Amino acid sequence: MRETAVTATVNGRPVSFFCDPTTSLLECLRDVVLLKGPKIGCLDGNCGACAVLLDGRLVNSCLVLGVEADGREITTVEGLESWPGLSALRQAFTEEDGLQCGYCTPGIIVAVKALLDRDPDPPAARIRDWLAGNLCRCTGYETIVRAVQSAAATLRESRTSDGEAGA
């Protein structure tokens, strides 16, 4: 098969690459763009280790073809460095023991960002439902749910403080 030219915005930067039309976005991100945040897990959309945001929507990059990224915006965990919520998430995951081996963590962090963009105060049940596509074999999830709740509270407090300071 002939390779196809793809031009996308990855983590805020324009990126161009060639890929076989049957190559997954996960493979393109890891092997061509050289981003190692999205992890290779199940390769069938069940584990969430490869989660990315595609035009702001949470997707498993193993289920998206690289050619489908043409003209689109992709955000991986590496692209969240400038997101103000990342610091709160890191702190909360550390304090609540929300990570252990860390393999699933990049996908979970991307998923949590997508959740908090939609719901800044998610109840525990919503967090569990939202993260149902992210498998973690180490933590048992309860610590992850607590970490998300803690980070969400910190972010809400920060927004309130910023709003009051500007008033």
C-alpha positions in Angstrom: 0.0 0.0 0.0 1.0 3.5 -0.6 1.7 5.7 2.4 -0.5 8.7 2.9 0.6 12.2 3.9 -1.0 13.4 7.2 -0.8 16.9 8.6 -2.2 17.4 12.0 -1.7 19.6 15.1 -0.2 17.5 17.9 0.1 19.0 21.3 -0.3 22.5 19.8 2.4 22.0 17.1 1.9 21.3 13.4 3.2 17.9 12.5 3.4 16.2 9.1 4.1 12.5 8.5 3.5 9.6 6.2 1.7 6.5 7.2 0.2 3.4 5.8 -3.6 3.8 5.6 -4.0 0.8 8.0 -1.6 2.1 10.6 -3.3 3.2 13.9 -2.9 6.7 15.3 -1.3 5.1 18.3 1.5 3.6 16.1 1.9 6.9 14.3 2.2 8.9 17.6 4.7 6.5 19.1 6.7 5.4 16.1 6.6 8.4 13.8 5.9 11.4 16.0 8.0 9.8 18.8 5.6 10.5 21.7 5.7 7.8 24.3 2.8 9.0 26.5 0.1 7.0 24.8 0.9 3.4 25.9 0.5 0.2 23.9 -1.9 -2.0 25.8 -4.7 -4.1 24.5 -4.8 -2.7 20.9 -8.5 -3.3 20.8 -9.9 -0.3 22.7 -10.5 -2.0 26.0 -7.8 -0.6 28.3 -7.5 3.1 27.7 -3.7 3.2 28.0 -3.5 4.9 24.6 -6.2 7.6 25.3 -5.8 10.9 23.6 -8.0 13.9 22.8 -8.9 14.1 19.1 -10.4 17.5 18.5 -11.1 17.6 22.2 -12.9 14.3 22.3 -11.6 11.4 24.3 -10.6 8.4 22.0 -8.5 5.3 22.2 -5.8 6.0 19.6 -5.4 2.3 18.9 -8.9 2.4 17.3 -8.3 5.5 15.1 -6.3 5.2 11.9 -3.4 7.6 11.5 -4.9 8.9 8.3 -8.0 10.0 10.2 -5.9 12.5 12.0 -5.3 14.6 8.9 -6.3 18.2 9.6 -7.2 17.5 13.2 -6.0 18.4 16.6 -4.5 15.7 18.8 -3.6 16.1 22.5 -1.6 13.5 24.3 -0.6 13.5 27.9 2.6 15.3 26.9 0.4 18.1 25.6 -1.2 18.7 29.0 1.9 20.3 30.4 0.4 23.7 29.9 -3.0 22.8 31.2 -3.4 24.4 34.7 -5.2 21.4 36.0 -2.2 19.1 35.5 -0.4 20.4 38.7 -3.6 19.7 40.8 -3.9 16.2 39.3 -0.3 15.4 39.9 -0.6 16.5 43.5 -3.8 14.7 44.1 -2.6 11.4 42.5 0.4 11.6 44.8 -1.4 12.4 48.0 -4.2 9.8 47.3 -1.9 7.1 46.0 -3.7 7.2 42.8 -0.9 5.7 40.8 1.4 2.8 41.3 3.2 1.3 38.3 2.1 4.3 36.2 1.4 2.4 32.9 -2.2 3.3 32.8 -1.7 6.8 34.3 -1.2 8.8 31.0 -4.5 7.5 29.6 -6.3 8.1 32.9 -4.9 11.7 33.1 -6.1 12.4 29.6 -9.5 10.9 30.4 -9.8 13.0 33.6 -8.9 16.1 31.7 -11.8 15.4 29.2 -14.1 14.7 32.2 -13.2 17.9 34.1 -13.6 19.9 30.9 -17.3 18.8 30.8 -18.0 18.5 34.5 -15.9 20.5 37.0 -17.6 18.8 40.0 -18.1 15.2 39.1 -19.6 12.9 41.7 -17.8 9.6 42.4 -20.3 7.6 40.3 -19.7 9.8 37.3 -15.9 9.5 37.7 -16.2 5.7 37.9 -18.4 5.6 34.8 -16.1 8.0 32.9 -13.0 6.0 33.7 -14.7 2.6 33.0 -12.6 2.4 29.8 -9.3 2.8 31.6 -8.0 -0.4 33.1 -5.7 -0.3 36.1 -4.4 -3.5 37.6 -2.6 -1.9 40.5 -4.8 0.6 42.4 -8.3 -0.8 42.6 -9.7 2.5 41.4 -10.9 3.9 44.7 -7.7 5.9 45.1 -8.0 7.2 41.6 -11.6 8.4 42.2 -10.4 10.2 45.4 -7.6 11.8 43.5 -9.9 13.1 40.8 -12.3 14.4 43.4 -9.5 16.1 45.2 -8.0 17.7 42.0 -11.5 18.8 40.9 -12.0 20.6 44.3 -8.6 22.2 44.1 -9.4 23.5 40.5 -12.8 24.8 41.6 -11.2 26.6 44.5 -8.6 28.1 42.2 -11.3 29.3 39.8 -13.2 30.9 42.7 -10.1 32.6 44.0 -9.2 33.9 40.6 -12.7 35.1 40.0 -12.8 36.9 43.4 -9.4 38.4 42.8 -10.6 39.9 39.5 -13.9 41.3 40.9 
